[in-house]
Amino acid sequence: MTAAAQLPAYDEFGFFEENAREAGLAWAGPPLVRRENVDVGGERISALVWGDRPAELVFLHGGAQNAHTWDTVALALGDRPLVAFDLPGHGHSGRRSDGDYWPVRNAEILAGAISELAPQAAGVIGMSLGGLTGIRLASVHPHLVRRLVVVDVTPSVTLAKSAPIAAFINGPESFPSFEEILERTVRHNPTRSVSSLRRGILHNAHPLPDGRWAWRYDRLAPPGPGGMLDFEPLWDDVSALPAPAMLVLGSTSGVVTEDDVAEFRRRQPTTRVETVAGAGHSVQGDRPVELAHLISDFVFGTADDDR
């Protein structure tokens, strides 16, 4: 029997109670969440829409992730209506033949999707690739980004700084069994619980007809000569940010250095900088409740447990 056959049928809305329990959040029953797809210039963008009121927040995940990476953060935010997007080439969003899933093009496509699903959102939160996309989006479409939260990234990210993440993302594209994809994921994420990683894989991978498992995202084409990361031009977008910004760092992550923070503050002196203890690069996975409190305080001026 294959690993796929041993697993229950996948229900992408069936893990919320497990998310809440693991994070120590009260469980009052399933949240109201639906998946919506929008067409932007012939490109499909998929999103998870939380709640039935106009979205107050927009979430953009990192490379090789998907919208479900924000599930526990969304639960910790209580009944805040929000939209978490699958970036192009990720999750249920459409693929591109050229593999260009980088911030400049992402921002143009997502501007159309946000205009349709969350035009009045009070804040945009982006992590890693989503954070760089958020910077670009805020610079060129300021009417869509009233406050910006950038999670553990700046335009000075390099291959050296992101080496542990790249080592995981650039591994095999498929695996003989679910157990093998889980084992490798656990090995590369030692600070995360096995149950959270198992959920993440079920959201971010799928079984193939032959029983193998493959990731649910496209490989990103190298953004520069020799595959070098070069997002330095986005510093000009940081300088142009009209919206208040908060930079959230993981205390155990090496993606953002003190010099990077200083440069962000030089270009945007009012930037709020927060470091989340015990969190690595994926702050939303390591410390989702703490991140939710920071977002609520920065965007709305109140912690959700005070509402």
Buried (B, 14 or more C-beta within 10 A) or exposed (E): EBBBEEEEEEEBBEBBEBBBEBBEBEEEEEBEBEBEEBEBEEBBBBBBBBBEEEBBBBBBBBBBBBBBBBBBBBBBBBEBBBBBBBBBBBBBBBEBEEBBBBBBBBBBBBBBBBBBBBEEBBBBBBBBBBBBBBBBBBBBBBEBBBBBBBBBBBBBBBEEBBEBBBEEBEEEEEBBBBEBBBBBBBEBBEEBEEEBBBBBBBBBBEBEEEBBBBBBBBBBBEBEEEEEBBBEEBBEBBEBBEBBBBBBBBEEBBBBBEEBBEBBBEBBEEBBBBBBEEBBBBBBBBBBBBBBBBBBBBBBEEEBEEE
